[in-house]
């Protein structure tokens, strides 16, 4: 019998953050495949109305990966809807008769981890759950290309040349907030970088971080379960060591900097032509992320499409269900003011 002085063991939770298309969902799928009997609950948050990542996890086909252990939150970014969405969801998980032994939380690519971490200090959560660690998943080639890094010298030069322009880079702020909160950084897609580029990028990341954090190179989010499930960071207890650009406004930030919309497509003859068209559009309109599904003529399987910038991949994941309409649906994410009509017209053509 437990004495009154003994507190019940807390359930560990892992927050998986990272920019759009870095490979967070792939990491979660790998974690589920390596669960080794753990009862893992997954909370998936998406930016946009179409739940692509949650659907991919539910159809993963991994033994023990039950649909009722995958919880989707698609009503907005978790860092802005903590009280409305996250806390009730956590309470429901913790009140189950068969409680999870670990909770994985995959944030949207545009979310800030800090407000979510603060939610773990709420008494109703703190006494039952601890944050085992925050893992930031990075798209190695994209970061190496400097896509999400600010150049202060160039920025100041631009401001002097045209003071009427606003040169804020919200993407860089989101990126920095994500890595600043991390207990572990995964330099994903590292197979697309040579050894020298990987080492250089890891050094640059370590130099800009506010505290010592390990940077590991990964391919397809594959990481040993002992690392993924055993960081023991208790991150909710050292929030001050995880600075945010938005600390002065209690973690708030504007999602008006980004735009997200869905384009429905008829059945396609084959994936290659659609992928080529998507690459052209991504370059012409500076699209950040495209993900979704295609219906291919003569194919019983659904085709998954994932794109970051102009880089795309596709694969067939499962048969279309009899109750599903055979049509493509793609989520397009870009900066505010992206030309929705032009993109939708080009895809429908």
Buried (B, 14 or more C-beta within 10 A) or exposed (E): EEEEEEEEEBBBBBBBBBBBBBBBBBBBBBBBBBBEEBBBBBBBBBBBEBBBBBBBBBBBEBEEBEEEBBBBBBEBBBBBBBEEBBBEBBEEBBEEEEEBBBBBBBBBBBBBBBBBBBBBEBEEBBEBBBBBBBBBBBBBBBBBEEBBBBEEEEBEEEEEEEEEEEEEBBBBBBBBBBBBBBBBBBBBBBEBBEEEBBEEBBEBBEEEBEEEBEBBBBBEBBBEBEBBBEBEBBBBBEBEEBBBBBEEEEBEBEBEBBBBBEBBBEEBEEBEEBBEBBBEBBEEBEBBBBBBBBBBEEBEEBBBBBBBBEBBEBEBBBEBEEEEEBBBBBBBBBBEEBBBEEBBEBBEE
